[in-house]
């Protein structure tokens, strides 16, 4: 029986389409009359895929979980697509290529190892802004460097395109995966095998919820979870906590979507929505364009949620038309949504266990920072927060708080034409008044789509941005991902010699310490027009609302409000110059089908000297050894809010780092070291990134009673402080099992599988923390690392842990049960600490016991 025809009694014609659909309303109301009308949007979509895909024998029980909001059992979720950027997408495909080798070694047919689910890979995370936006040839120069540095990687990706079935590739230089997903790839409603159903996807980036703005359930997952979905296994999930967010009021004049999302991010972090699915609704939501909604949905990981959904409504339909979607597809989306209860008007009776309210009219002009995207900073409070201050520019010297990087970057904002046009209009007014960018500011503009160039050119605004140093340097994820490139050597040397406090201002979504650039002490998030303003100001020690940015040609002071465009000006440009034909011009060419040729060799010919692509070591070394969970020594004791940037940074590799020293030994010139992110297909380079962030605070390393900052560890039992990688190497040689102890919200930030791979390869068998971010916890499970959670009231401080202890885990490992963490102190004293096993489902237990996702798949594949 076909999986698409399991519950045929609910398969019905979709009026006006020539397609069928599965009547989820009928199935739900048959179990509980009237229940469908009370279900949130998310629950309706999750129920639909159960009706369409679930075994009839279990369908009633599965649907009852959703109707009765039961969270104690898991059910299967089958996403329609997997979307990858090249870093995690490449490493996932490296894993599959390595799995083919392993299957061949064990007598299986490697050609049968393929993604089962449609997998779309976009090369967008490989370009560094080596040449800034004031260089008219920056785009071509940066692309040439990208191609040279990444030849090994791109060779492998090209092989994947023809070696694997169900894999499509969009090459470098075309845009960011999330913006392309929003503007083109997502159909919103799928039509396959004669059946219409909601589009859903997982993506190997935490900002995959960007497309939630279209009513598409799309969540960010680690590369390991993506591999699970690729290989046809369901993503086992429990009904999430679904929170309604009622948006009221209307934005004030001059307020951008960036201002709104930074305020919402602070609000939702305070409301503790971690791991929740949010559904934004209300009159405020109805007034927001899809560009505005996407700005909010994209920041989902910054407020800690899993999804940031909006209902399908007229704004959705208008956006699909604007972006040049096929007329029949647009009709299908509206038709399907209205017939199945996914249209906004049909959700007025949806019930939420918790409803939050946010007034859009309360939002002022905002920034965020330093260091955290949820640390809102109203521009009116710069002085009272101690950010701005008196400074005087001295001839030839960088000022205190110098803005060394000003970047309009990230699909968070460049998917929103209003934000980009606002930046262009501000630049135009600044040019008319004779203002200029400060010479020490490395400025850049990296839109997530080529469409931005077309409408800015047509509106005459691109030359205005170029004149101020914001020429297009790439269509890629750049500064926000730590790919900000090198500084001018003289400026860098001055920063070092004078030990200057320097900053970055960017229109991205991440500003964690050490992420944006090694020499930017702190970073601030801001709207695109504010980024331009700060490039003119040149220092964060500047009250952007009250101080003059400069003087005009007559010597009169010029203030921000003199430059800020009105809403009417912005809307006029967007309405006149953003057109469907621009999207078609870009995407019809980009999505032309390949020639269909297949690679005859199912096994990749690994290059032995590559520092980018290497056969993965899943059946050797630490990963092949038995995990005893006994006699573990702590590699690190960490505080709260440890991010995946702390665990495995993505930014530029410095020559003095362990990875830099390794690359030098491999004959790679320093100018081509590239970023940690690009080397994640080679475990020998990537594992040297483990805890390599110079902003790390390992509480085992102290001087005069104070924790020392740096990539440092204390080797035990010697008690010797060494560089982190030296400790890892030593412990690997000793075959010493390790543990990591941490505080709350361990693993925040990007969905980075190497944050889990690195510790596992180092020999870490367990992580015990006060709490875990969702994606990182699943990645740990996927690598066979046991996540354990302290009970409330117990932590590293109450236990007085100092790193001299030895740790054992005692108990039968099952989903969600209590285990004993036995801590043996240096004096022989033993303490039994009850901890929660954070293997949350039976499926996670089976993956963990197999040693990880790939080991589990290999067992199942060979058994079949």
N, C-alpha and C positions, 0 to 999 in steps of 0.2 A: 504494500500500500504506500502511495506517495506521501511524503511528509506534508506536502501542501494540501492533502485531501484527507487528513486524519479525522476531522470532525465535520463530515460532509453535511450534516443536518443544518449547520449554521452557514454554509456557503450559499450565497444568494447573489443575484444580479445587482450590480451597482447602476442604478437608473442613469441613463444618458451617457454611458461610457463604453459599453461593449465589454466591460470587465466584470468579474465577480468580486465580492468582498466577504469577509467573515463577520457575521452579525454578532458583535460582542455584546451589544445591548440586550439582545434576546437571550444569550447564554447566561449573562449575569442575572437578569431579571427572572429567569426561570428558577434560579436558585433562591433569590431573595427579591420578590416583587418591588420594583421601584428603586432598587439599590444603585442601578447604573447612574441615575440622575444625581446621586449624591457623591459619586466618585470624583476625585480630582482628575485633572488632565493626565498626569503621569500614570495614575492607576488605570485609566481607560486604555492607554497605549500598552501598558504592560499586560493587561488582561487580553487585549487583542492578539498579541503574539502567542499567548497560551492557547487561546481558542483555535488559532491557525496552526500551531506547531505541536501542541501537547498531546500525549497519549490519551485517548478517550477514557481509559480506565482511571486516570488520575486527574482528569480535567476538573471535575467538581471540587475535589479537595484543594487543587491549586487555586481555583477562583475564590474559594471560601477564604483563603489566606488574604486575598486582596480585599474582599468585601468586608471581612471581619477585622481587617488591619492586624493580622497576626504576624509577628516578627520572630517567632521562635523556630520557624522552618524555612529552608531555602527552596527556591524554585528556579527553573532554568530561564535564562534570558538569551535570546538569539539575535544579536545585532545584525542588521542587514549589511553593514559595511565596516571595514577597518581602514582608517585613514592614518597615514604615517608621515612624519617628517624624516629626512634622510638620516639623522643621527640615530634615533631609536628604531626607525624603520629599517635602516641598514643593519643595525645590530640584531634585530629580530630575524632578518633574512640571513645574516651570518650564522645565527643559531640554527636556522633551518638547513642551511648548507652543511653545517657541521653535523646536524642530525642525519642528513642523507649519508654522509660518510660513515657515521656510526651504524646506520641501518645496513649499509653495504658491507661493512666489516662483519656484521652478524648474519649475513646471508640473505638479507631482505632486498627488495627492489627499490633503490633510492628514488627512481623517477616517480614513484607513487606518493612521495612526500611533497605535498603542495598545499598552499592555502586553499581551503574549501570555500571561504567567504571572500567576496570581492574585496581586494586590497589595493588601495591607491596610495602611492608613495610620491611625495613632492619634495624635491631637493631644495630646501629653503634655509637650512641651518649651517651652511658651510662657509659663508662669506664674511670676512672681517673688513671693517671700514679702514683700510690702510690709507686710502686717499679720501680726503674730506670733501664736503659739498662745495667748497670754494674753488675746487679744481674742476674745470670744465670737462676734463677727460676722466673724471673719477670713476664713473660707471664702468667704462671699458677697462681701465687699469685694474680695478678691484676684481672684475670678472676674470681677467687674465691670471691674476694671482690665485684666485679660487681654483681655476682649472689646473694650474701647475701644482699647487699644494695637494690637491685632492685627486690626482690622477689615479692612484690605487683604488680609492673609494669609488670613483665614478666608473672605473673599469668593472668593478664588482657589481655595481648597481645595473650597469648595462647588461651584464651576463644574466642577472636575475630577471630582467625584463623578458628575456627569451627562454630562460631555463625553467621558470616556474609558471604554472597555469594560474589564472585569476589574479595576476599582478600587472598593474599599469603604472607607468612612471612619467611624471612631469619633470623635465630636467631643470637644472639650475638656471636662475635668471628670470623666472616667470612670476614669482610672488610667494606669499606665505600660505601654508596649508589651510589655515582657518579662514582667511579671506577668500581663497579660491573655493573652499567648501561652501561658504555662505553665498558667494556670487554666482557659482556655477554647479559645483558637484552635487549638492544635495537636491534631489527632486522634491523633497518635502513629503510627497506620497510616491511610493514605489509601485511599479506595475511589472510583475514578472509571472510567467507561466499562467497568464490570464487572470491574475489576482492582483487587486489593489490593496496596499497595506501601508502603514506609516513608515517613513524612512527613520532608521535609527542607526547610530554608529558609535564605535569606540575609536579613540585616537590616541596615538602615542605622544601626547602632550597634554599638560594639565589644562590648557586653555581650549581644548576641544569643545567645551560648552558654548563657545562663540555662536554656533549655529542653533543652540537652544532658542535663540531669538526668533527663529522661524517656526517654532513649535516642534522641533526635531529633538528627541531625546538623544543627546550626544554627550558622552562623558570621557574625561581623560583617564587613561590607564597607563600603567607601566608597560614596557616592551614585553615583559613576560606574560602579563595578562592578555595583551594583544595577540601574542603567539597562540595562546590557548584558544582564543576566538578564531584566529586564522585557520587553525587546524580542525575546526568544526566542532570543538567541544563548546557546550554552552558556558556562558559566564554565570556561575551559580550566585544568586543574590537573595537577599531577604527584602521584604517590603521596606523601602526607606521611610524615614521620617519626612513626611511631605508637609512643608510649611507654606501657608499662603502669605503673600506680601501685598497688601493693598496700597497701591500708589495713589495718593490724593493730590489735589492741587496742580498748578502748572508752574513750570520754571519761570524764574524772574528774567527780565530782559538782560542780555549779555552773559547769561550763564550757559556754559557748554555741557555736553553730555559727560565730558571728563569730570567737571565739577560735581555733577550729580553722582557719578559712580564712585568717586572718592568719598563722598559723604555717605552713600549707601554702604560702602565697604566698611567704614568705621562703625556704622549703625548695626550692621549684621554681625560683625565680629563681636560686638558687645552683647548681642542677643544670642550668641552661642549657637550658630546654625551649622557647626562643623558636621560634615558628612550628610547633611540634609539635602533633599531635593526641594528647591524653592519654586513657587509659581507666582509670578508677578501678574497682578490683575488690577481692575479698577479704572476709573476715568482717567487717572494720570497715565496709566499704562496705555490706554487706547490712543492717547494723543502722541505717544512717542513713535517716531519713525523706526523702521527696522535698523537703520544705522545707529540710532540712539539705544535701542534695545540690545543690539549686538555689543555695544560698548559696555553695557551692564552685564550681559551674560558672559562676556569674555573674562571679566574679573572674578568669576565664580571661585576659583581657588584662592583668591586673595581674601575673600570673606569666609573661606573655609568650607563652603558647600560643595556638593558633588555636581549638581545641575542648577541652572538658573533659567527656568522655562517661561515662555510667554505663549499665550493662546494664539491659534490661527484666527486672523480677522482680516478686515479690509486692508490694513497696513501690510500684511503678508502678501496679499494678492497684488497690491500696488508695487511692492518691491520686486516680486517675481516678474512683473511686466517691465519694470524699469531695467532690470538686469538682463533682459532679452530672452527669458525662458520661452520655450515653445508654447504657442497659444493653447494647444490641446492639453499640455501639461498644467498650465495655469488653471484651465477649466476643471481638470481632474482634481487638483488640490482643493478648490472651492467646493466642488461637488461632493467629494469624499468627506471632507470635514463637516459639511452640513448634514450629510446623511448618517454620519456615525457619531455625532455628538462631540466632535472635536472643534467645532466653531465656537468662538468666544460667547456668543449669545446663548449657547446651550450649556454653559457652565455656571450659570447664575446660582444654581442650587448646590454646587460643589461644596463639600464640607471638609474642613481642615481641623486637625487637632489643635493647631496653634495658628493664629493669624496675627501678623505684625502690620503696623501701619506706618507709612513714611510719607511725609508731606514734601512734594517736590518744590513747593514755593518757599520752603525754608532754606534752600541751598544757596550759599554764597560762592564767591570765587574761591577755589580751593587748590591746594597742592597736597602732596603726601610726603612725609619723611621727617627726619632722615631714617633710613634703614628699614622701614616697614611700610608696605603699601596701605595698611589700615591705620596708620598714624596720620590722621587728617591734620592739615595745617592751613587754616584759612589765611589767605593772603593779607587780610586786614590785621592779623595777629602776628605778623613776622617780627615786629619790634618787641612785643610783649613776650614772645616765646624765646627771645634772645637769638633769633636767626639773623635778622638784619642788624646793622650797626654802622657806626661812623667809620668810613675808610676813605682814603684819598689816594687816587691813582698817581703813582710816581713814574716818572719817565723810565721806560725800559724795564720796569719791575712788575711781576704779577702781584695783585693785591691779595690781602687776606680773604679767604673764602672764594678764590677765583673759580669761576665756572670754566673748567677745562674741556668739558664735553656738553654740547647742547644738541640733542638728537630728536628729530621727529621720526619715531620708529614704532613698530609693533602694530599688529592688526587690531589691537584694542581701539585705536583711534583712527588709523588710516582706512578702516572699513566704513568710516563715517564721513561722507563728503562734506557735511557741515563743518566738522572740525578742521579738515584739511583746507577748505576754502577760507575759513576764519584766519588760519595762519597766513595764507596767501594775501588776504586783504590787509592784515596788519603789516606784513612786509611791504606792501605797496605804499601804504601811508608813511611808513618809516623812511622809505626811499625818497618819497616826495619831499619830506622834511629834512633830508640830508643826514639821517642817522646811519651809523655803520656798526657792523659786528666788531667786538673787541678782538684784537689780533691773536690773543692766546686761546680763544675759544675754537675748539674743533667742532664745527657744525656739520650736520648731515641730515638728509631726508631719505628714508628708505621705506617707501610705501609697500603695502602688502599685495598690491595688484597694479598691473600696467594701466588699468583704467584711470587711475588717479592722474597719471601724466596727461592722458588725452583730455580730460575735462579741465585741468589746470592750464594746459596749452591753449585750448579753445577760449577760455576766459581771460587769457593774457596774464595770468598770475604766476606761471612757472618762471618767466624771466625775472619777476620781482623777487621771488624766493631765491633764485640763483644769485642775484645781485647781493643779497645779504649773506650768502654762503650756504644756503640750503638747497643746493642742486641735488638731483637724484644720484645717490651713490650705489644703490642696489634695489632690487625687488626681493627682499629677503628679511629674515629675522636677524637683526644685527645687534645694535647697542644693548637692547633690553636683555639679550641672551649672553651678554658679556663679550660680544664680538666687535668691540668698539675700535680695535686696531691700535697701532702705535701712535704715540704723541710725537710732536716735533722734538728731536733730541735735545735742543737747547732748552725748551720749556721743561722737559722731563728732568734735565740736570738741575735746573733752577729749583724745581720742586724738592728734589733730593737735598741739594745744598742748603736751602733755607728751611727745610722741614715744614713746608707750607701746608695749611689746611685748604685743600682743593675739593671741588665738588663737581657732580654731573647733574644736569637737568634734562629729563627725557620724558617723552609722551608714551612711555611703556607701562608695564604692569608690575615690574619687579625692581626693587631698589635695595636688596639686601647688601649688607656690608661685603665688600670684596668682589661683588658680582660684576659691576659695570666696567670697572677698570682698576688695575692694581694701584694706580696713583690717584684715584678719586677717593678721598677719605670717606665721603658720604655722597648719597645720591637722593634726588628728589623727583617725584613724579608730578607732571603738570600737563595741561592741555597744549596742543600744538601752538596756538598763538602765544601762550605764556613762554614756551620754549624759545620762540623767536625773540620775545622781549628780553629774556635772560641772556641771550647771546649778545644783545645790544648793551645790556647792563654790565655783563662781564663778571659779576660777583653775586654770590648769595647773600653777602653782607650789604644788602640793598633793599630798602622798603619799596617794593614794586608798586604799591598802591599810592604812596605819598611822595617818594623822591622822583626827581626829574631823571629820565633816561638819558637825556642829552639836550642839546640846543639845536634849534632849526637854523636855517641859513641867515636869519636876521638876529640870531643870538638869543632868541626867546626859549625858555625852558619848555621841554616836551615831556608830558606825563603819559602814563599808560592809557588813561581814558581818552587822550587825544588820538591814540592809535586804534583803540578797540573798535572793531566793526559792529554795526548794529545788526540785530536779527534780520531786519528787512533787507539790508545789503547782502547778508549771507544767503538768505532764502532766494533772493532774486538771481544770484549767480548759480546756485544749485538748480533752481527751476529751469533756467535757460540753457545751462551748459552740461548737465549730467544727463546722458541719453542712452536708450537701449542699444543703439547701433555701436556705441563705444564698447559695450560689454561683448557684443557679438564680434566686433573687429578683433578683440583680444582672444576670446575663448573658442571661437570656431576653429581658428588655426591651431590653438594650443591642444585641443582635444581631438584632433584628427587621429583616426585609428592607425596603429602601426601596421606593418605589412603582414603580420600574422606568422612570421617565420619563427620556428622553435629551435632552440639550441639542442643539438644531438647528444651532447655530453651532459648527463644529469649531475656530474660531480664537478665542483669548481677546482681549478688548478691553482692551488694556494701559492702565493709568492713568498718565498722563505725570508726575504729581507724586508718585507713590508712592515711598516709601523702603523698601518691603518687597518689591514684586513689579515686575520690570522685564524687558522682552524681553532675553534673554541675547545677548552679543556674539560668538558663536562664529564668525561669518563676517566679522568686521571687526576692526580694531585689531591688537594684537599676535598674536592668534590667527589672523589671516588672512595675516600676513607669513611669509616664508620663514625657516626656522630654519637658520642657517649654521653654528652651533657654532664660530664663529671670532670673534676679537677680543672675547671676553667679559670683562667686568669683574666682580669679586666684589661682590655686594650685601652679603654677610655672611660672616664666618668664625666658625664656631660650635664649641662643645665637644661632649661626650658627652651622651646622654640628652635631646636636644632633643625636646620633646613637641609635639603638635599644638596645645596651648594656647599654646606659645611662637609657633608659626607663624601661628595664627589664633585668638585667644582667644574664648571664648563668653560671658564674663560681662558685667556692666553696662558701658554706654558712659559714660565720663566726659566732661564738657563740654570739658575741656582737650585731649581726644584729637582726632586728625584726623577720625575718624568723627563725634565730637560737634560739631566745628566745621561739618562738612558738613550734619548734620541741622539745626543752628541756622539755617544759610543757607536750608534748605528749609522753614523755618517750623515745625519740630517743637519744642514746648516741652520744656524739659530733663526735666521729670518723666515725659515719655513717650518718652524716648530708647530705653528698653527695652534689650535685650541685643544684643551682636554676633550671637549665634546667630539671633535672630528676623529679622534683616535680610538673611539670606543669599540671599533671592530677588531682591535688588537688588544688582547687582555694583558700582554706584557707591558704595554704603555698605560692602558687604562687603570690597571690595579695600582699603579704608582700615584694615582690621583686620590686614593682613599685617605680621607681626612687631611687632604693636602691644602685646605683653605688656610691662609695665613691669619684669618680672623677667628680661628678656632680657639675656644677656651676648654682645655682638658683639665678638669679639676684635680687630676693626679699630679699635675705639674705646678708647683708653687715655689715662690721665692719670697722670703721674708713674710710668709703667711699669706701672700697674695697670689692668685692664679695668674700664670703667665700666658699671654696670648701667643699663638703660633701653632704650626703643624708639629706638635711635640707629643712625646709619650714618655712614660717612666717604665723602663724595663724591669720586670720582676722575676725572681726575687732579689735581684741585685740592687734595685732602687736607683738605677742610673737613668738620668734624663737624656734622651736621644731624639733625633728626628723621627717622626712617626713611621716613615717608610723603613728606617733601620730597625725599629722595634718589630714591625711586621715581618721583615726578612728573617730576623733572629727567631721569632716565634714559629715561622714556617719551617725553618731548619730543625727546630726542636720538636716539630709536630705538636706544639702546645695548643690545646683547645682554648678558645677565647670567648669572652662575653663583653658586651657593652652595656653600661648602666646609664640611664638618662632620665630627664625630667618630663614635663608635659609637652604634648604636641610634637612628638619626635617625628621627623621626616616631612616637615612642611615644605611647600614649594613645588618645583617641577617634578613631573612624573619620570624620574630618572632611574632606570633599572640598574645602572652601575653603582648607585648608592647602596643597593643590596648585593650586587655581584661582587663589588670590591671587598666588602667585609667578609663575605662567604669564602672568597679565594684566600683571604688572610687567615682563615681558620676560625672565624667567629661562628659559634653554634647557636647562640641565643642573644636576644636583646631584651633587657628588662627596663621598662619605662613607665612613667605615670600615665601616658597616653600616646596614641599613634595617629598620624594622619592616614587617611584611608588608602591612598594609592601606594604609599611606601610600605604599609603593612602587607598588602597583597604581594608586593614585589619580594619582600622578605620570605613570605611563604613560598613563592615561586622559585626561590633559590634554596629552599630547604633550611632557612634560618628560623628558629622558633621565637615568635614574639610573645613576650610575657608582660603582664601589666600589674603594677603594684595596686594593692587595694587602697581606697581612700584613707588618708591619714598616715600612710606609710610611704617613705621615699628615701632617697640616699642620705638625706640629712638626719631623719629620725633614726636611721640605722647606723649613723656615724661611719659611713663607708669611706675608706681612704685609698683603696686600690691595692693594699697588701693582702687582701683576702683571696681565698680560693672558693669557687662556687660550684654547686651541684644542683641539678634539677631532679626531683624525686616524684614519681607518680605515673600513672598510665595516661598517656597523652590522648585526650579526646577533645572534641569541640567544646570550648567555653567552660571547661571544668577548672576547679582549683588544683593547683600543683604546689609543691613545696620547693622553695628556693633555699637550699641549705648553704649558709654563709659560714665559712670557717676562717676565723680571724688569725692573724699571725701568732697570737699567743695560744692558739689551739681551741679557743672558745667557739662553740657552734651556736648559730642562731637559725631557727626555722622560720622562714618568711612565707606566708601564704600569698601566692600570686595567681592571676587569672591567665589561663591558656588562651591566647588570642588567635588560635585557629578557630574561626567563627562558624565554619560549616563542615559537614562530613566530607565534602569534596576537598576542602582545604587540608583536612587531616590526611586524606589519601595522597594528595600531591606532596605534602611534607614528608610523609613516610617513604615515598618513592625517591626522595632526594631533591625533588623540584619538578617543574612543569615539563621540561624536555625528557627527563628520565621517566616520568609517568607516561608520556606519550609513546616513548620508545617501547616500553613494556606492553602497552595496549596494542601498538602497531604490530609488533612481532607476534603477539598472542593471536592476532587475527590472521 
